[in-house]
Amino acid sequence: MRTSQPQTIYLNDYRVPAFLVDHVDLRFELFEDGARVHSVLSMRRNPDSGDRSGALELDGDSLRLESVALNGSPLSAGQYEDHGDRLVVAGVPEAFELAVVTWIEPQNNTRLEGLYKSSGMFCTQCEAEGFRCITYFPDRPDVMARFRTRIEADKTAYPILLSNGNDTEQGDLADGRHYVTWEDPFPKPCYLFALVAGNLLEKRDTFTTLSGRAIDLRMYVEPRNAEKCDYAMDSLKRSMRWDEQVYGREYDLDIFMIVAVDDFNMGAMENKGLNIFNSSCVLASQDTATDLAFQRIEAIVAHEYFHNWSGNRVTCRDWFQLSLKEGFTVFRDSQFSSDMGSPTVKRIEDVTLLRTAQFAEDGGPMAHPVRPASYMEISNFYTLTIYEKGAEVVRMIHTLLGPELFRKGSDLYFDRHDGQAVTTDDFVTAMEDASGRDLSQFRLWYEQAGTPVLDVSDHYDAQGGTYSLSITQNIPDTPGQKDKKPQHIPFALGLLDSQGQDMALNLAGEGDEAPTERVLDLTEVSHTFEFTGVSERPVPSLLRHFSAPVRVVYHWTREQLLFLMSHDTDGFNRWDAGQRLAVDVIQSLVGAPVDAEIEPRLAAAYRQLLSDESLDQALVAKMMQLPSEAYLIELANSPDVQAIHRARERVLSHLADALRPDLLNCYQRHGTDGDYGLSPQEVSGRSLRNTALAWLLHIDDKEGRDLAIRQFGEADNMTDRLGALRALVNSGFVSDREQALEQFYQRYSEDPQVVEQWFSVQASNPATGNLEQIRRLVTHDAFDWKNPNKVRSVIGVFAGQNLASFHAADGSGYRFLAEQVSRLDNSNPQIAARLVSPLTRWRKFAPVHGEQMKTALERIRDKTGLSRDVYEVVHKSLAG
Ligand SMILES: [Zn+2]
């Protein structure tokens, strides 16, 4: 907490550390009323630093200093300065040993940064700057050291004591206490330090690496979760194998450990050899987890595991380089998920998130480049831009280089920088050196914020048999950045003839051997490409596979979109054509009279999708999802949220009415038979079945209601049970809905992850999540302000998904969110800062809403003792 104005930190101010730490020796004495941390740092002055005589400065936060000793001699109070957030020791020699003892109170740590207690266990979260809440240390990622950690605690309450590396020693102590010593042979930055102590159940497995080393795999969970570990363990083994096969990366320690924790600010953390997971991102069983949850677990387990190389062995020089590890690792986990399931479906999911949420971020007050130039609080920069856009940037390098050269580049990057803390520029340089490609203009993707807009127009000359495509790029202004330079954009495309076949793409002046799909390099503001030998007017299939994170503006006719929807050979663009058509139809109904006609060809197209069993059902399942309200709002200028909500609901009702027999048929065809499994066929079958159910209940269909009630009662898995519950909640069958919600809660009240789902289902729906009901949910016995998952599942879902309620005309939703943010800011500023986000886009909305959103932000701003986290987001949103 602070009252003075937080400082901005600039990339340009980066200086190499004045001191290096070679070795860290830690001893933790854990007690119920606190913990004593003994730290011995072997340090020396950095030969690369210009500062050869300055005082030693270490970072700290919320520490009680007990003693300081230099080379074994205790220092008196006059020999050091304790500023609370800094410990300064002047006159230290060239090389020395500094011993510091601090006292901390993990049991009172509600920020969940550093060492804290959650459900009776001790655990840590040190990224980005949590280690300074444990002991005084140069808390920056470019100080890499070898750690030895001894943990001492009561043996009965904390039989399991874990840290990074390999366990080298253990034994009993007096008073029923015991200790374990861990040694990590790999130098690492302190943000990768981890400690866990608790009464946990251990699950074991093994993995044999490419070179034949046996790795001991261990999962630690609370005993009640014993049956929920298998999927994560299997996912881990698949990830380990995949990283060997695709990137040639082998695991390096003897043990790999995963711990599940209920109270966690993030999804999971890649601490060296000891990954700590939010329970909701690692625990799963058929009865408690949806298909989506299984997929997320596989992806997150892989993501954290892949960090062992992209993040841990090669880490970030400073936090401006966060995307170095996150963008690359998200790209890697997304490749992995594609390989494990359907590449097209994975692409659709990634792009949906990007276009709905990252584009919104890139167009709002917090817009920042993939490599930001400044920040106040680094916790605010764990954003979709750093992660998802960062992954898109790496993906474009992969597209430009091709898979073989990309692999050469990644090998060079890992070889060249193993054990180092480096920059995004070092990554790009390795890719350039390995491939011989010039990526100098491409680097602008790291430096310029904002989503490029590509205006595309075309012209067909029947006589000359030529088709020309003109593309102009424009990158909107963002806070602090104007008049941007054109970026290097890989633009994949195909042209379809009237039979739906891909045409040869012969550029003027080329030979006859033409491909039917190609990637154009856009490097100028404007380009015109002329294709020759084009025998008929083609339908363009633009930006195939979403080859760059850009908006494409081209005036497709509905005719063309319907054609692409059923013919495009690129599955992604087939889905996208359906989305564009649905968006167009919904937009045309926003504010239109209630009896305005709805495009009849839309229902016909969906009917065809539902009836053609030869189609990839996973793709059909995705195509049956109408664009979300959030996406429709993102596409609109001064969106009228209520009108968008009504228009979308109208289209949904219209489609459900028109397709009723087809939906019932689809439901029956994808009925459950046999055992539950997670193959793409089974997952898409359940998705289609539950979409059909949801649509039927949207029009309060009696037969649909009976099916939903039966499915709710008989389901043997959470996807179907929750699907039925969601459909009932979305229907007008009020008493069925209430009954189902009650039964669901009774059945799962002991399972926090399922209760989170139960909260979300209600909070996301206008019928069960109006403000009064939301206020009831946050006073429910199962709600817990100290648990980030619960907060997200009610307040986050209400403001982020239940848009008609959140944007209520009287501004009550905004005031409610402001109240909750102010309240949470006292206990957990990171979570509070993330919850503010929906208010930050107040300028996008019509003044009647925008002004009220702004007032809500000002109320938060005026709170005394605002955290740096919330301060930064609120002030940037209100500025300018
Ligand atoms: Zn990560």
Residues whose N, C-alpha, C, O or C-beta is under 5 A from the ligand:
A	BS01	ZN	E326
